[in-house]
Amino acid sequence: MSKILVYLPTADGKIKRSALEVLSHARVLASKNGLTLEALVVDENPSVFVETAAKYGAATVHTVQNPLFKQHLNAPLIQALESAIKTSGAKFFATPSMEATKDILGALAAKLNAGVLPDVASFDIEGDAIVALRPVMAAKVLQKVKSTGNVVLVSVRSGSYDASEAPVSGSANTLTFEPDANSIKAFLREILKTAGTGVDLSEANVVVSGGRGVKDEDGRKMLEDLAALMNGAVGASRAVTESGLFPATAQIGQTGKVVSPDLYFAVGISGAIQHVAGMSNSKVIVAINKDPDAPIFQYATYGLVGDLYKIMPILIEEIKKIKAA
């Protein structure tokens, strides 16, 4: 029986939400196509994640343990994934699409002589092939793509599917792996994080994002206050990161991060397609803009037309009242 193996990246002591989304969809595909579903965790202490993986349907969780995997390093991770795919005998390999996996997917495909479909919005399995829809041209067009091979790799955009639990009795299968020390040319010494709420932008359930309409420190402070109230993260369009008002790490869009929160506030953002490409998978979008013809309103679930400097203080105070009650 063919297998589908789902890689579950971890960070801050938990499996990435986007990985659980992929695992949930893979579970559905496995059931529909008569495939065996298995998961893979590569971490300095992978056994602690087995229970979570089983909660989302993975009865067998392959684990690769090494102190090197405390932080992301391309070379040993590629080696570990290559070894795990070969050992498991998986026909299909799925992973969330994120900065870390974008770094390694091409090299992994080359080592396995595998077909690869990166950064897709949805995917299905047809026989021995993966068929997917992939956003192109700044997500203005969805391209239908198909790949076959002895192994087929696919990476899936955050927010493409919902993470849904389907608990099974899970067990860990420890894989023997020792990285090739000679291939490791770089080491990660330190990760510098910008000051803020501390919520990972890529994993946040609420994102408060600012655009050109946010013109100064007062405007940025209002976004930060709203994000803190909602236990969310602050994002930004490219224009205001280039101006220096927001850090580059906050940029959302075609050349920034792709986010898929339950609730997305687009504050003073016009809605250029380059920005929309990074947040269109948000469940609920609230747009605040003084221009009633701003393109962002085409994507918004709710729209508020007016000066954000007048709307935001009222919105923040009302949310404070609700939370206090």
Backbone bond lengths (Angstrom), bond angles and torsions (degrees), N, CA, C in turn:
res aa  C-N    CA-C-N  psi(-1)  N-CA   C-N-CA  omega(-1)  CA-C   N-CA-C  phi
1 M - - - 1.464 - - 1.530 109.37 -
2 S 1.334 116.61 133.48 1.465 121.05 179.24 1.521 110.92 -68.19
3 K 1.323 114.56 154.16 1.460 120.16 -178.33 1.515 110.98 -120.47
4 I 1.333 114.37 149.89 1.457 120.59 167.88 1.525 106.80 -117.59
5 L 1.322 115.50 122.90 1.457 122.50 -177.33 1.527 108.75 -108.01
6 V 1.332 116.40 126.35 1.464 121.28 -178.71 1.524 109.25 -110.40
7 Y 1.315 115.92 122.82 1.461 122.18 177.69 1.526 108.71 -82.87
8 L 1.338 116.28 129.70 1.462 122.13 -177.18 1.532 110.47 -114.30
9 P 1.336 117.85 89.90 1.468 119.77 176.97 1.524 110.63 -62.57
10 T 1.332 115.87 148.92 1.463 121.29 -179.38 1.517 110.41 -123.03
11 A 1.324 115.13 155.48 1.465 120.79 175.70 1.515 108.33 -162.27
12 D 1.330 115.98 140.78 1.465 121.82 177.31 1.527 112.49 53.99
13 G 1.337 115.66 37.90 1.454 119.94 174.03 1.506 116.15 78.80
14 K 1.335 117.88 16.71 1.461 119.62 178.06 1.527 110.36 -150.46
15 I 1.320 115.01 161.31 1.466 120.51 176.24 1.521 108.58 -75.96
16 K 1.318 116.56 138.08 1.455 121.15 178.85 1.529 110.72 -57.94
17 R 1.334 115.91 137.22 1.466 120.66 178.77 1.529 111.38 -56.93
18 S 1.331 116.62 -41.13 1.459 120.63 -179.41 1.528 111.48 -61.49
19 A 1.344 117.04 -30.83 1.466 120.92 177.79 1.522 110.76 -69.81
20 L 1.325 117.18 -38.62 1.471 120.95 178.35 1.525 110.80 -68.26
21 E 1.330 117.06 -30.21 1.466 120.74 174.37 1.529 110.15 -63.52
22 V 1.335 115.93 -45.95 1.472 120.39 179.63 1.524 110.26 -64.97
23 L 1.324 116.98 -43.04 1.461 120.91 179.76 1.532 111.07 -61.48
24 S 1.317 117.68 -40.00 1.469 121.66 179.33 1.524 111.20 -63.18
25 H 1.338 116.18 -43.12 1.467 119.03 179.09 1.529 111.37 -70.13
26 A 1.324 116.66 -39.31 1.469 120.48 178.23 1.525 110.62 -61.63
27 R 1.322 116.31 -35.06 1.477 120.84 177.28 1.525 110.72 -60.99
28 V 1.319 116.53 -42.04 1.469 121.19 178.42 1.526 110.28 -64.69
29 L 1.338 116.17 -44.73 1.468 120.47 -179.67 1.516 111.61 -65.10
30 A 1.327 116.87 -38.77 1.466 120.78 179.23 1.522 110.49 -61.80
31 S 1.316 115.90 -43.94 1.466 120.04 179.44 1.515 111.15 -64.74
32 K 1.321 116.70 -41.07 1.464 121.59 -176.98 1.523 112.37 -70.19
33 N 1.329 116.78 -33.30 1.471 120.96 -173.36 1.530 113.78 -107.53
34 G 1.318 117.32 7.01 1.461 119.86 179.19 1.512 113.42 67.03
35 L 1.326 116.39 37.63 1.467 121.77 -179.55 1.524 110.79 -102.92
36 T 1.305 116.27 158.08 1.457 121.88 171.89 1.522 108.53 -89.76
37 L 1.319 115.56 129.99 1.460 120.58 178.78 1.520 110.02 -99.85
38 E 1.339 115.76 127.75 1.460 121.32 176.39 1.521 109.18 -135.83
39 A 1.319 115.53 157.02 1.464 120.56 -179.49 1.522 109.86 -121.66
40 L 1.322 115.03 162.74 1.462 121.32 -178.77 1.524 109.66 -136.57
41 V 1.321 116.55 128.64 1.461 121.89 175.48 1.523 108.55 -123.02
42 V 1.333 115.94 126.70 1.463 122.38 177.78 1.523 106.43 -116.88
43 D 1.337 116.40 114.65 1.463 118.81 -171.85 1.537 108.68 -163.34
44 E 1.318 115.99 167.13 1.468 118.53 176.15 1.529 111.39 -70.96
45 N 1.339 117.04 -22.41 1.460 121.65 177.45 1.535 108.96 -145.06
46 P 1.323 117.77 70.02 1.468 121.02 -170.51 1.524 115.13 -69.75
47 S 1.318 118.12 -20.97 1.460 119.78 -174.24 1.529 112.97 -62.49
48 V 1.337 117.34 -25.74 1.466 119.77 -177.61 1.531 112.41 -70.48
49 F 1.338 117.00 -12.09 1.461 120.40 -177.59 1.530 113.00 -100.27
50 V 1.318 117.28 -3.75 1.465 121.16 -176.25 1.523 111.18 -62.38
51 E 1.329 116.82 -42.29 1.468 120.77 -178.68 1.524 111.65 -61.08
52 T 1.326 116.56 -42.46 1.469 120.12 179.02 1.523 111.18 -64.84
53 A 1.323 116.98 -43.54 1.466 120.63 179.19 1.524 110.89 -60.93
54 A 1.327 116.88 -40.57 1.466 121.24 178.73 1.519 111.11 -66.36
55 K 1.318 117.16 -32.74 1.470 121.89 179.37 1.527 110.79 -63.41
56 Y 1.340 115.82 -25.88 1.461 120.35 -179.86 1.536 112.36 -104.14
57 G 1.343 116.62 14.57 1.455 119.44 168.37 1.512 117.91 109.86
58 A 1.328 118.86 0.99 1.467 120.58 -178.61 1.524 110.08 -92.92
59 A 1.337 117.26 106.93 1.471 121.05 -179.64 1.527 111.15 -74.91
60 T 1.339 116.04 -33.46 1.465 120.77 177.11 1.520 108.87 -113.85
61 V 1.315 115.45 123.60 1.461 120.79 179.80 1.521 108.26 -120.04
62 H 1.317 116.77 108.45 1.461 121.23 176.93 1.531 108.79 -75.45
63 T 1.297 116.56 135.73 1.463 120.57 -179.58 1.517 111.08 -123.75
64 V 1.324 115.38 137.70 1.466 122.13 174.20 1.523 106.52 -122.73
65 Q 1.329 115.39 120.16 1.458 120.43 -174.22 1.519 111.18 -116.69
66 N 1.353 114.23 130.85 1.455 119.72 175.46 1.522 107.86 -166.77
67 P 1.333 118.76 140.38 1.473 120.65 178.46 1.523 113.12 -58.43
68 L 1.340 116.78 -23.94 1.466 120.32 178.73 1.525 112.31 -59.03
69 F 1.346 115.98 -27.80 1.458 119.65 -173.40 1.522 113.35 -87.87
70 K 1.333 116.03 15.11 1.466 119.04 172.71 1.524 109.65 -63.43
71 Q 1.326 116.17 -33.65 1.462 122.44 175.36 1.527 108.93 -127.86
72 H 1.331 115.89 160.53 1.462 120.17 -177.98 1.530 110.91 -72.70
73 L 1.334 115.63 125.34 1.464 122.38 172.40 1.521 107.69 -134.01
74 N 1.317 116.51 125.04 1.465 120.30 -173.60 1.523 113.63 -59.42
75 A 1.331 117.10 -52.26 1.469 120.67 -171.14 1.531 113.01 -59.27
76 P 1.333 119.52 -54.61 1.464 117.99 -179.60 1.523 113.52 -67.76
77 L 1.344 117.20 -30.25 1.461 119.23 179.38 1.527 110.64 -67.73
78 I 1.325 117.19 -41.83 1.468 120.40 176.90 1.529 110.04 -59.59
79 Q 1.337 116.05 -43.58 1.466 120.10 178.59 1.532 111.03 -61.92
80 A 1.325 116.51 -42.97 1.464 120.50 -178.13 1.522 111.26 -65.96
81 L 1.324 117.04 -42.70 1.472 120.31 -179.85 1.524 110.79 -67.27
82 E 1.339 116.45 -41.71 1.461 119.69 178.00 1.521 110.84 -59.57
83 S 1.322 116.34 -45.65 1.461 121.09 -179.80 1.521 111.29 -63.91
84 A 1.333 117.02 -42.75 1.464 120.69 -177.70 1.519 112.01 -66.61
85 I 1.332 116.74 -40.29 1.468 119.99 179.49 1.521 110.54 -64.59
86 K 1.315 116.22 -43.47 1.468 120.15 179.45 1.529 111.09 -66.11
87 T 1.329 116.35 -43.72 1.467 120.23 -177.92 1.519 111.99 -66.40
88 S 1.326 116.43 -40.62 1.467 120.44 -178.43 1.517 112.49 -73.88
89 G 1.339 116.55 -23.69 1.461 120.48 -176.87 1.511 113.41 73.49
90 A 1.337 116.07 24.59 1.466 120.39 -177.64 1.522 111.38 -67.64
91 K 1.314 115.12 138.81 1.462 122.22 174.84 1.532 109.98 -86.24
92 F 1.333 115.53 -38.04 1.463 121.36 -178.51 1.528 109.44 -121.02
93 F 1.331 115.45 139.57 1.456 121.58 179.98 1.517 108.17 -129.33
94 A 1.335 116.77 122.63 1.461 121.38 -177.79 1.520 110.37 -121.40
95 T 1.324 115.81 144.14 1.456 121.71 -178.72 1.527 108.82 -148.45
96 P 1.329 118.54 150.94 1.465 118.43 172.92 1.520 110.27 -66.65
97 S 1.320 116.04 148.72 1.464 121.06 177.29 1.526 108.10 -88.51
98 M 1.319 116.29 114.12 1.459 122.58 179.55 1.512 108.10 -149.59
99 E 1.329 116.73 172.52 1.463 119.34 -175.91 1.530 111.83 -52.90
100 A 1.318 116.43 -44.02 1.462 120.31 -175.99 1.524 112.35 -64.83
101 T 1.329 117.59 -43.04 1.460 119.46 -178.45 1.531 111.70 -76.12
102 K 1.335 117.08 -28.41 1.466 118.96 175.50 1.527 110.54 -62.77
103 D 1.328 115.92 -31.83 1.467 120.78 179.63 1.523 112.59 -64.98
104 I 1.336 116.79 -31.63 1.467 119.76 -167.26 1.518 115.20 -114.00
105 L 1.320 118.04 -14.85 1.464 119.34 -169.55 1.527 112.79 -63.18
106 G 1.334 116.72 -42.20 1.466 119.68 -179.69 1.517 112.21 -63.37
107 A 1.341 116.04 -43.90 1.465 120.26 179.96 1.526 110.67 -65.39
108 L 1.333 116.31 -38.61 1.462 120.06 178.96 1.525 110.69 -64.43
109 A 1.328 116.86 -42.53 1.465 120.74 178.43 1.522 110.96 -62.21
110 A 1.326 116.72 -39.64 1.469 120.69 -179.81 1.529 110.93 -65.04
111 K 1.324 116.88 -41.28 1.460 120.64 -179.66 1.528 112.07 -66.47
112 L 1.328 115.98 -32.96 1.468 120.52 -177.79 1.530 112.46 -93.71
113 N 1.348 116.24 -5.64 1.462 120.75 -172.80 1.541 109.28 52.96
114 A 1.330 113.95 46.89 1.464 120.80 -172.67 1.521 111.39 -106.32
115 G 1.340 115.55 157.91 1.453 120.80 168.08 1.515 108.55 -74.53
116 V 1.320 116.86 150.82 1.463 119.10 -177.62 1.529 110.42 -145.85
117 L 1.337 115.85 135.07 1.464 122.92 176.71 1.534 107.16 -125.90
118 P 1.327 117.76 100.73 1.469 119.54 -175.99 1.519 113.21 -88.92
119 D 1.339 115.37 148.79 1.459 123.39 167.26 1.534 112.95 55.71
120 V 1.324 116.71 52.36 1.466 120.19 -178.23 1.524 110.33 -92.24
121 A 1.343 115.02 157.65 1.463 121.51 178.34 1.524 111.46 -91.47
122 S 1.318 116.89 -24.11 1.470 121.62 176.75 1.522 108.00 -161.67
123 F 1.339 116.34 156.75 1.459 118.47 177.35 1.517 110.62 -152.31
124 D 1.315 114.44 154.57 1.457 122.66 178.09 1.519 107.90 -137.97
125 I 1.315 115.95 166.35 1.460 121.31 177.99 1.519 108.33 -114.32
126 E 1.320 115.68 126.86 1.462 122.14 177.40 1.523 108.04 -126.10
127 G 1.325 116.39 102.24 1.463 120.30 -178.05 1.512 110.60 64.98
128 D 1.351 115.94 -119.54 1.468 119.84 179.94 1.521 111.54 -101.34
129 A 1.334 116.58 17.70 1.462 120.77 -176.34 1.529 110.96 -122.19
130 I 1.320 115.14 155.45 1.461 122.01 168.13 1.522 107.72 -105.80
131 V 1.309 115.93 128.77 1.461 123.07 176.61 1.524 107.43 -112.64
132 A 1.316 116.99 132.15 1.464 119.57 -173.42 1.519 112.01 -143.00
133 L 1.329 114.82 162.05 1.460 122.30 170.03 1.517 107.44 -107.99
134 R 1.320 115.81 126.17 1.466 120.81 -174.66 1.532 109.79 -122.95
135 P 1.337 118.09 123.49 1.468 120.09 178.46 1.526 110.78 -66.91
136 V 1.344 115.91 132.97 1.464 121.78 176.54 1.524 108.18 -134.61
137 M 1.339 116.03 169.20 1.465 121.64 179.49 1.529 110.53 52.51
138 A 1.346 115.03 54.91 1.471 122.09 179.95 1.518 111.54 57.24
139 A 1.330 115.27 37.37 1.475 123.09 176.15 1.524 112.70 67.08
140 K 1.338 117.74 16.95 1.461 119.70 176.10 1.523 111.05 -77.87
141 V 1.340 116.35 -21.51 1.463 121.54 -177.03 1.529 108.22 -132.88
142 L 1.340 115.82 141.16 1.464 120.90 172.46 1.527 108.31 -103.47
143 Q 1.310 115.84 119.59 1.464 122.11 -178.60 1.526 109.82 -96.93
144 K 1.332 117.06 128.66 1.460 120.20 176.94 1.519 108.72 -84.85
145 V 1.329 115.83 123.99 1.462 120.90 -176.13 1.522 109.25 -128.21
146 K 1.340 115.24 157.72 1.464 121.08 -178.12 1.515 109.03 -144.34
147 S 1.322 116.45 140.96 1.461 119.98 179.15 1.521 109.82 -141.15
148 T 1.336 114.42 138.69 1.460 120.95 175.41 1.525 108.09 -127.14
149 G 1.313 115.82 168.36 1.457 120.43 178.86 1.511 109.86 156.73
150 N 1.332 115.69 175.11 1.460 118.77 175.90 1.523 110.90 -60.49
151 V 1.340 115.05 -34.66 1.458 122.36 173.72 1.528 107.16 -136.41
152 V 1.335 116.93 140.89 1.460 121.39 176.81 1.525 108.40 -125.28
153 L 1.331 115.73 127.06 1.464 122.27 179.55 1.523 109.84 -103.95
154 V 1.327 117.10 142.83 1.463 120.71 176.94 1.522 108.88 -143.31
155 S 1.329 116.56 137.61 1.469 120.77 173.30 1.523 107.99 -116.99
156 V 1.337 115.97 140.32 1.461 121.95 -167.53 1.521 110.50 -120.50
157 R 1.317 115.90 133.24 1.460 121.46 -179.75 1.524 111.89 -63.86
158 S 1.321 115.19 142.92 1.455 121.29 175.79 1.527 110.19 -59.01
159 G 1.333 116.33 138.65 1.452 121.10 178.41 1.504 115.59 85.52
160 S 1.327 117.18 -0.63 1.466 119.65 179.87 1.522 111.56 -68.58
161 Y 1.338 116.21 -29.59 1.472 121.17 -179.56 1.528 109.28 -137.54
162 D 1.309 115.74 162.60 1.463 120.60 174.92 1.522 109.30 -89.72
163 A 1.317 115.93 142.79 1.461 120.85 173.34 1.527 108.34 -81.93
164 S 1.317 116.72 119.78 1.468 121.09 -177.22 1.524 109.96 -130.33
165 E 1.310 115.73 135.54 1.458 120.77 -177.97 1.525 111.64 -79.38
166 A 1.327 115.53 145.08 1.464 123.68 173.98 1.530 105.96 -153.62
167 P 1.325 117.25 74.85 1.479 121.57 -169.32 1.519 114.12 -58.82
168 V 1.320 114.70 137.65 1.463 122.76 172.53 1.528 107.28 -133.20
169 S 1.303 116.12 168.79 1.461 120.54 175.69 1.523 107.82 -81.32
170 G 1.307 116.67 109.31 1.460 120.60 -174.50 1.513 113.11 -100.48
171 S 1.316 114.92 150.69 1.466 120.31 176.87 1.516 109.37 -137.01
172 A 1.330 115.33 148.63 1.460 120.86 -179.81 1.522 110.58 -90.80
173 N 1.316 114.82 139.75 1.465 121.15 173.72 1.523 106.95 -118.95
174 T 1.313 115.98 103.11 1.471 120.67 -176.15 1.520 110.10 -75.04
175 L 1.324 115.72 123.04 1.467 121.22 179.30 1.527 109.65 -95.80
176 T 1.293 115.57 133.80 1.460 120.50 177.16 1.524 108.63 -77.03
177 F 1.314 115.81 124.56 1.460 119.55 -178.02 1.520 109.87 -153.28
178 E 1.312 115.00 133.65 1.459 121.04 175.18 1.524 107.72 -133.40
179 P 1.326 117.98 113.97 1.472 119.79 -177.12 1.512 112.71 -63.82
180 D 1.315 115.54 150.04 1.460 121.95 176.94 1.524 108.48 -77.11
181 A 1.303 116.55 104.13 1.465 121.00 -175.13 1.529 112.00 -60.46
182 N 1.335 117.40 -30.46 1.465 120.72 -177.74 1.526 112.60 -69.10
183 S 1.348 116.34 -20.77 1.464 119.37 -177.90 1.523 112.51 -87.76
184 I 1.318 116.69 -8.61 1.467 120.09 -176.65 1.525 108.74 -90.97
185 K 1.318 114.97 104.69 1.468 121.11 -175.98 1.526 112.70 -100.75
186 A 1.330 116.95 -11.83 1.465 120.05 -177.48 1.523 110.00 -137.89
187 F 1.299 115.59 147.98 1.463 121.76 177.01 1.520 109.04 -128.43
188 L 1.316 115.30 143.91 1.453 120.99 179.00 1.530 108.71 -88.41
189 R 1.332 116.44 112.78 1.460 120.92 -176.14 1.525 112.12 -85.70
190 E 1.339 115.87 -40.35 1.455 119.21 -172.03 1.521 110.04 -158.98
191 I 1.329 116.56 144.90 1.453 121.82 172.74 1.519 108.00 -110.83
192 L 1.325 116.62 120.70 1.468 121.55 179.62 1.524 108.37 -94.75
193 K 1.321 115.54 126.15 1.457 120.66 179.96 1.518 109.71 -112.76
194 T 1.339 115.56 142.98 1.450 119.68 177.40 1.518 109.69 -76.14
195 A 1.308 115.74 154.41 1.457 120.27 178.15 1.517 109.47 -69.28
196 G 1.319 116.53 148.83 1.462 120.37 179.96 1.504 110.57 164.79
197 T 1.323 115.37 -152.80 1.460 119.27 -177.00 1.514 112.68 -73.66
198 G 1.319 117.10 -17.41 1.454 119.78 -177.37 1.507 113.12 87.44
199 V 1.318 118.02 -4.00 1.456 122.01 179.14 1.522 109.32 -83.80
200 D 1.329 116.71 129.95 1.465 122.41 179.23 1.525 109.00 -65.23
201 L 1.334 116.17 121.04 1.465 121.11 -177.04 1.519 111.66 -57.21
202 S 1.322 117.41 -40.81 1.461 121.09 -177.21 1.527 112.76 -69.91
203 E 1.335 116.56 -22.99 1.464 121.15 -176.39 1.523 113.56 -107.30
204 A 1.327 117.59 -5.52 1.467 121.84 -173.50 1.528 111.93 -65.09
205 N 1.324 115.98 140.83 1.464 121.67 174.78 1.523 111.50 -81.21
206 V 1.333 116.30 -22.55 1.466 122.07 176.50 1.517 108.38 -129.52
207 V 1.336 116.82 131.00 1.460 121.64 176.50 1.526 108.24 -126.58
208 V 1.332 115.75 129.28 1.461 122.37 175.39 1.520 106.76 -110.40
209 S 1.320 115.88 112.73 1.461 120.59 -170.51 1.520 110.96 -118.68
210 G 1.343 115.95 138.72 1.459 121.43 -178.37 1.512 113.19 -114.38
211 G 1.341 114.85 149.73 1.459 121.47 177.73 1.516 111.67 -124.73
212 R 1.331 116.40 -156.01 1.464 121.57 -176.25 1.528 113.12 -56.74
213 G 1.328 116.19 -28.19 1.469 119.45 -179.73 1.512 113.19 -65.00
214 V 1.334 117.06 -20.37 1.471 121.71 176.13 1.526 106.38 -87.15
215 K 1.333 116.05 105.06 1.462 119.45 -166.36 1.525 114.59 -102.93
216 D 1.342 117.89 -11.53 1.460 117.46 -173.13 1.529 110.97 -155.03
217 E 1.336 115.33 -175.49 1.463 121.35 -178.84 1.522 111.78 -63.71
218 D 1.326 117.41 -33.74 1.463 120.26 177.91 1.522 110.95 -62.62
219 G 1.333 115.50 -41.62 1.465 119.89 178.36 1.517 111.34 -65.44
220 R 1.330 115.94 -42.49 1.468 119.18 179.31 1.530 110.86 -64.38
221 K 1.335 116.22 -38.96 1.465 120.44 179.73 1.532 110.93 -61.70
222 M 1.324 117.30 -37.21 1.462 119.85 178.79 1.525 111.17 -65.55
223 L 1.317 116.40 -39.44 1.463 119.72 177.11 1.529 110.46 -63.80
224 E 1.321 116.51 -43.39 1.463 120.68 179.93 1.521 111.20 -64.48
225 D 1.347 116.51 -38.81 1.464 120.05 179.29 1.529 111.08 -65.05
226 L 1.324 116.60 -43.21 1.463 120.25 179.30 1.524 110.57 -65.07
227 A 1.323 116.83 -42.21 1.473 120.48 179.16 1.524 110.67 -62.59
228 A 1.328 116.84 -41.89 1.461 120.40 179.58 1.526 111.24 -63.79
229 L 1.332 116.74 -39.57 1.464 121.11 178.26 1.516 111.81 -62.12
230 M 1.330 116.08 -35.62 1.464 121.85 -175.46 1.526 112.42 -96.74
231 N 1.352 116.28 7.53 1.462 120.88 -175.53 1.529 110.53 53.07
232 G 1.318 114.26 42.89 1.460 120.80 -176.26 1.521 112.50 -113.28
233 A 1.321 115.34 -169.26 1.459 122.50 -179.18 1.526 109.40 -122.37
234 V 1.318 115.69 156.27 1.463 121.65 -179.93 1.522 109.83 -100.09
235 G 1.330 115.66 130.90 1.459 121.94 176.13 1.514 110.20 -121.84
236 A 1.326 116.59 -179.82 1.463 120.42 -177.83 1.518 110.52 -159.67
237 S 1.322 114.93 159.43 1.463 120.18 173.01 1.531 108.58 -83.72
238 R 1.311 115.38 168.41 1.466 119.28 -177.30 1.527 112.00 -61.89
239 A 1.328 116.69 -38.13 1.465 120.42 -175.36 1.521 112.01 -57.89
240 V 1.329 117.36 -42.84 1.469 118.89 -175.99 1.528 113.02 -84.84
241 T 1.325 118.03 -17.59 1.467 118.07 171.25 1.527 109.20 -75.26
242 E 1.324 117.15 -36.11 1.465 120.39 178.59 1.529 111.43 -69.22
243 S 1.338 116.86 -28.03 1.464 120.33 178.29 1.526 111.82 -75.25
244 G 1.347 116.34 -15.30 1.451 120.91 -179.69 1.512 114.42 92.66
245 L 1.325 118.03 -2.02 1.461 120.85 -179.45 1.527 111.41 -70.55
246 F 1.335 116.31 -33.00 1.461 122.74 176.59 1.522 108.81 -124.44
247 P 1.337 118.05 149.25 1.465 119.83 178.90 1.531 111.63 -69.67
248 A 1.308 116.19 156.05 1.467 121.14 -179.79 1.522 111.57 -60.73
249 T 1.337 116.59 -28.49 1.467 120.49 -179.50 1.523 112.67 -67.60
250 A 1.353 117.25 -12.86 1.465 120.99 179.79 1.524 112.55 -91.41
251 Q 1.327 117.19 -4.95 1.468 119.80 -173.73 1.524 112.25 -68.27
252 I 1.310 115.13 130.15 1.461 122.77 177.54 1.522 108.33 -116.58
253 G 1.327 116.32 135.18 1.460 118.66 178.18 1.508 112.41 145.82
254 Q 1.303 115.24 -166.26 1.461 121.60 -176.53 1.521 112.03 -58.17
255 T 1.328 117.20 -38.61 1.459 121.15 -179.82 1.534 111.35 -106.14
256 G 1.316 116.76 15.93 1.459 121.25 177.33 1.510 110.66 -128.34
257 K 1.320 115.91 -145.50 1.458 121.18 -179.70 1.524 111.34 -83.58
258 V 1.331 114.84 152.45 1.463 121.86 171.76 1.522 107.10 -105.50
259 V 1.331 116.61 123.06 1.463 120.93 -177.64 1.527 109.79 -121.26
260 S 1.324 115.57 157.05 1.470 120.05 -179.81 1.528 109.84 -147.19
261 P 1.335 117.50 59.57 1.460 120.09 -177.78 1.530 111.95 -73.64
262 D 1.324 114.90 168.27 1.464 119.66 172.68 1.529 110.34 -68.97
263 L 1.340 116.16 -32.05 1.464 121.21 -177.14 1.522 109.61 -138.50
264 Y 1.336 116.56 125.65 1.464 122.36 -177.92 1.530 109.11 -125.04
265 F 1.328 115.85 120.78 1.458 121.44 174.58 1.522 108.49 -96.74
266 A 1.329 117.11 119.77 1.468 121.87 175.57 1.521 106.93 -104.20
267 V 1.336 116.37 99.79 1.465 121.90 -171.72 1.525 109.73 -104.62
268 G 1.327 116.01 112.66 1.454 119.83 179.85 1.511 113.24 68.24
269 I 1.325 116.52 26.13 1.467 122.74 -179.67 1.522 108.75 -105.71
270 S 1.323 116.74 126.65 1.466 120.19 -176.16 1.523 112.51 -70.53
271 G 1.338 116.28 -35.13 1.463 119.67 179.80 1.510 113.91 102.53
272 A 1.341 116.76 33.55 1.472 119.97 174.56 1.519 108.91 -60.55
273 I 1.329 115.91 147.28 1.464 120.64 -174.02 1.523 111.53 -59.76
274 Q 1.342 116.55 -29.79 1.465 119.21 -179.69 1.532 110.90 -64.40
275 H 1.321 116.93 -34.47 1.467 119.95 177.40 1.524 110.96 -78.65
276 V 1.309 116.15 -43.57 1.466 120.90 -178.56 1.520 111.24 -58.00
277 A 1.339 116.85 -32.32 1.467 121.05 179.25 1.516 112.01 -58.08
278 G 1.339 117.13 -23.25 1.455 120.44 -177.17 1.516 114.97 -97.89
279 M 1.364 118.22 -5.00 1.462 118.51 -175.89 1.525 114.03 -140.44
280 S 1.315 117.59 6.36 1.463 120.52 -174.07 1.525 113.67 -67.44
281 N 1.342 117.83 -17.35 1.466 120.62 178.31 1.526 112.97 -84.72
282 S 1.325 117.77 3.76 1.461 121.15 177.40 1.524 109.46 -62.34
283 K 1.352 115.70 141.32 1.470 119.79 -176.35 1.524 111.57 -68.85
284 V 1.329 117.37 -48.71 1.462 123.36 178.90 1.521 108.27 -127.76
285 I 1.336 116.87 129.57 1.458 122.13 -178.53 1.526 109.25 -118.48
286 V 1.317 116.26 124.02 1.465 122.48 176.81 1.530 107.59 -111.01
287 A 1.330 116.31 117.91 1.462 120.94 -177.80 1.525 110.00 -107.01
288 I 1.335 115.73 134.34 1.465 122.56 175.79 1.518 106.94 -123.81
289 N 1.338 116.73 115.89 1.457 120.43 -176.60 1.529 109.13 -157.15
290 K 1.324 116.32 141.23 1.468 119.33 -178.52 1.522 112.62 -78.68
291 D 1.339 117.26 -14.54 1.465 121.77 179.19 1.529 109.24 -93.87
292 P 1.340 118.55 110.94 1.471 119.99 -178.13 1.524 113.60 -65.49
293 D 1.345 116.39 -15.86 1.462 120.49 -179.59 1.524 112.59 -100.06
294 A 1.327 117.27 9.97 1.465 120.33 -179.88 1.529 109.88 -60.53
295 P 1.330 117.85 135.31 1.473 120.77 -178.73 1.524 114.36 -57.43
296 I 1.341 117.46 -24.92 1.464 119.89 -177.25 1.526 111.76 -59.10
297 F 1.343 117.20 -28.53 1.461 119.68 -179.02 1.527 112.44 -67.60
298 Q 1.334 117.49 -18.47 1.468 120.30 176.00 1.529 111.23 -69.00
299 Y 1.320 116.06 -23.37 1.472 120.72 -177.15 1.525 112.16 -104.67
300 A 1.330 116.71 -12.78 1.450 121.01 -171.46 1.530 112.15 -76.44
301 T 1.322 114.96 141.49 1.455 121.43 170.19 1.525 109.07 -76.19
302 Y 1.331 115.25 -41.64 1.460 122.48 176.80 1.521 108.27 -131.99
303 G 1.322 116.64 139.72 1.461 120.82 179.91 1.510 111.91 -127.24
304 L 1.332 116.46 137.61 1.457 122.93 175.83 1.522 107.77 -120.76
305 V 1.326 116.94 116.84 1.461 121.42 -179.70 1.529 108.05 -95.74
306 G 1.309 116.21 120.08 1.453 120.21 179.81 1.509 111.84 160.05
307 D 1.328 115.48 179.48 1.462 123.10 -179.30 1.524 109.30 -74.03
308 L 1.305 116.67 119.66 1.471 120.19 -177.52 1.523 111.89 -60.67
309 Y 1.343 117.22 -27.66 1.461 120.27 -179.72 1.528 112.06 -72.06
310 K 1.326 116.91 -16.51 1.458 121.48 174.13 1.528 111.24 -97.40
311 I 1.328 116.40 -34.05 1.472 121.03 -176.55 1.515 111.89 -77.45
312 M 1.328 117.37 -44.52 1.464 120.81 -173.53 1.534 113.41 -60.21
313 P 1.348 119.89 -44.86 1.478 118.08 178.47 1.522 112.88 -59.95
314 I 1.325 117.03 -38.86 1.465 120.55 178.47 1.520 110.23 -65.44
315 L 1.341 116.17 -44.65 1.460 121.58 -179.58 1.533 110.49 -61.00
316 I 1.315 116.44 -44.70 1.471 120.94 -179.46 1.524 110.72 -63.44
317 E 1.323 117.52 -43.93 1.462 120.43 -179.33 1.533 111.59 -65.29
318 E 1.319 117.07 -39.47 1.464 120.16 179.95 1.532 111.27 -66.70
319 I 1.325 116.02 -38.53 1.475 119.82 178.12 1.530 109.85 -66.73
320 K 1.338 116.61 -37.73 1.465 120.36 176.98 1.521 110.68 -61.02
321 K 1.338 117.04 -40.80 1.456 121.63 179.91 1.535 110.34 -64.61
322 I 1.328 116.34 -42.29 1.465 121.02 179.95 1.523 110.25 -63.82
323 K 1.339 115.91 -43.85 1.465 119.60 -179.46 1.535 111.14 -66.56
324 A 1.331 115.67 -37.14 1.466 119.65 179.70 1.517 111.85 -67.02
325 A 1.310 115.98 -32.48 1.469 120.73 -179.69 1.521 111.65 -75.59
